[in-house]
Amino acid sequence: MGTSLERNTNRSRPTKSAAAKTQRRKVQSRRLVELGMDEAAVAALNSTEVRTLLKHPKKVMEANKG
């Protein structure tokens, strides 16, 4: 007899769609441009570098002031 608290462990998590991934990358790149980075510099970054920079927005803003 099962309870409502049990989970079906046979199910797998849904995979990320290519469209959703592209949309996230676009939004993250746009956020870096809003923080003051040059669009060409942001376009040259890969997705891992973009995410790393977004973890510390104050540092990004200070680096692009001067």
N, C-alpha and C positions, 0 to 999 in steps of 0.2 A: 504494500500500500504506500503510495507516494503522498508527499505533502506539497503544499504550494511553494515551499521554500527551496525545494530541490531545483537544480538546473539541469537542463539537457546538455551534457558535455559533448555530445556528438556533433553539435553545431559548430561551424567555424565562423570566425568573424568575417564580415563583408570586406572585400578588397577595396582599396581606394581606386576611384576611377581616374582616368587620365585627365578628364576635364576638371575635376575637383582639384587635382594636384597643380594643374596649370593655373587655375584661378587663385590658389593659395600663393603660388610663386609671384604672380602678378601683383597681388595685394601687398605682399611683403616687400617687394621691390619699390612699390609706390610709397610705402611707409618710410623707407630709407631716403627717398628723394625728398619727402616732406621734412625729414630731420636735417636736411641741408646738404646731402651728398649729391654729387654731379650725376646726371642721368647716364652718361657714358661710363663712369666708374662703376655704377650699380649694374649696368648691363654686362660688364666684364666679369662680375662675380658669379660664382656658382651658387647653387641653392644652400649648401652647407654654410658657406661664408656669409650669406645674407642672414640666415637664421642666427648665426653667432653674433653678428653685429646688432641685431635687433634685441638681443638679451641685455644690452647695455646702452640704451638710447641716449643717456646723458653724455657718455663718452663719445658717441658719434656726433652729437651736437657740438661738443667742445672742440673736437678735432676739425670740424668744418667751419668754425668761426674764423680762425686765423689763417 
